[in-house]
Amino acid sequence: MIEDSLFPHLRKAWPFGCLTVGIFASGIGSIVLAGNLLGTCDPSIGCGERHVWVSLGWTLLISSLFAGPIWLVCGILRRLVYASAGAFMTSFLLTFVVVITVTLCFSPAVDLLFRIDK
């Protein structure tokens, strides 16, 4: 019996990793933009546009770091479930996993951003 490789399943789970990055980046990015637009800042300390871009860069990095393990979990779940559940049910399950993990990991990701980007 030939063992099924994980790599094709990781390739097929790639959209779920991208979905995770997109949800994280848009959510945290909107917090960063709203905070910079609504916050008051002394112009003499230089917290204008450059700080917004640095904060958005940290947001993208944190989103990618949180999405990597989620993509790996989605690839492993796809390998385990796809043969018995079929394409539609597997996609539904992986979407559910992404939404649940983003919901649970969103607050720690924002806390990490606020600790890094002071």
Secondary structure, 3 states (H helix, E strand, C coil): CCCCCCHHHHHHCHHHHHHHHHHHHHHHHHHHHHHHHHCCCCHHHCCCHHHHHHHHHHHHHHHHHHHHHHHHHHHHHHHHHHHHHHHHHHHHHHHHHHHHHHHHHHHHHHHHHHHHCC
